[in-house]
Amino acid sequence: MKRIALTCLLLAACISCVRAQTTLTLEQCLALARQHNLQMRVSENASHAALLSRDELKTTRLPQFQFEASALYAPSSGHFGYDPLVTNGGQYAGQIVGKQPLYDGGIRNLRANQIDVDIDLRNKESRAAERDLIYAVRQAFYEALRADREGRLESESVHQLGDYLERVRQLSSAGNASTTDILKTEIQLSGAEISLRKSQEEYAAAKYSLSELVGGVIDTSFSVTGSLEDMSWSDSLTAGSPDSVESVELTMAALSIQRNQLDIDLTRHELSPTVSLVGDAGLLTSGDNLRLPYDQRAGIVGYSVGLVVEIPFFNWGATDLRVQQRESAVRILELQSGLLRRSITTESKKIRLSLIESRKRLDLVRQNIKAAEENFFLTKSKYLAGGTLSLEVLSAQQLLTDSKLMELQTEADIQNLSAKLEQILTR
């Protein structure tokens, strides 16, 4: 009796503590996770870096300027030294040099297309990170709900056994029940109390996992609220054809192939000619000119403009070898994409099958619960009337508790399978 009172006191304390805690729904947990999760910030920074790469490429269309300073000394005497007509005793310069690309063989456009693919790829990676976070939060939230409800079921079992133990003791006092009946009931009650403590421990552990995902302080100073019985949200997931599977991984694989194909085009354009307009302005003079008297020196301040054409035509086949390497990389990615599609299709079919069977199993379990409840109350009544054994009552009570726990686990399995299918099919 004291043990039952202590258990009830602990439960009342837990309930009052829960009422004082913050209560979170699934939507609130998802919102907090999106706001605080570090992986989401990593993905956002990667997407921002890709956008900066595009802005950087745009600047290469504009003239490029740089300051160049040089001092070259070339002495000559007798039969030693360079031709003085060429070196002029050296050269000294301080110039602003500008270069305006006019034609680059289409490399800039290809690079722009590649950066656009990179941006799409980073966005898909961000989408994948968000999807994985949503799945992890759902999984942790459903586990917390399951553990919480399991604790309530175990608490209900403790109360049922406690009430039954009191009746057995009353019957024993009147000589209508044996000490063995009391001992058997106490043993089963003790087992129910152990199960209750275990479920409370699992609930606390699930809340630790959930608090880690949603950010903030990692503790259990909150409770969760929701239902595992609502399964309508997953109907749209199972409605589509299992053979027409699309997912964010497949999209990322296609973008990776596209990016590598652009790498092939860029490599082939290495041998394309380039045309640039160049110009400079500043100081340029020779050593011989500086050694002349001031009034005899030629001018040293000026500018020059010109056109530079570069035509690569021979590099010992290095370009072709690089093209072949990149073509091999594309073929590997295409094969891997095919394997990925087969894997995702197989996984989605397995999950759909598990969902269908779990829902059928849930219907059967719920029918069993109704029968188990009726069986427990009838068996209990027969025992009180002296028509059956105490062991049958305990077996009926355990059957009822196990059926309810099976219903709870099946509901949690359906929610987790639906969340997994949503993760796989997210585009």
Buried (B, 14 or more C-beta within 10 A) or exposed (E): EEBBEEBBEBBEEBEEEEEEEEEBEBEBBBBBBBEEBEBBEEBEEBBEEBEEBBEEBEEEEEEEEEEEEEEEEBEBEEEEEEEBEEBBBBBBBBBEBBBBBEEBBEBBEBBBBBBBBBBBBBBBBBBBBBBBBBBBBBBBBBBBBBBBBBBBBBBBBBBBBBEBBEBBBEBBEEEBBEEEBBEBBBEBBEBBBEBBEBBBEBBEBBBBBBBBBBBEEEEBEBBBEBEBEEBEEBEEBBEEEBEEBEBBBBBBBBBBBBBBBBBBBBBBBBBBEBBBBBBBBBEBBBBBBBEEEEEEBEEBEEEEEEEEEEEEEEEEEEBEEBBEEBBEBBEEBBEEBEEBBEEBBEBBEBBBEBBEEBBEBBEEBBEBBEEBBEBBEEBBEBBBEEEBBBBBBBBBBBBBBBBBBBBBBBBBBBBBBBBBBBBBBBE
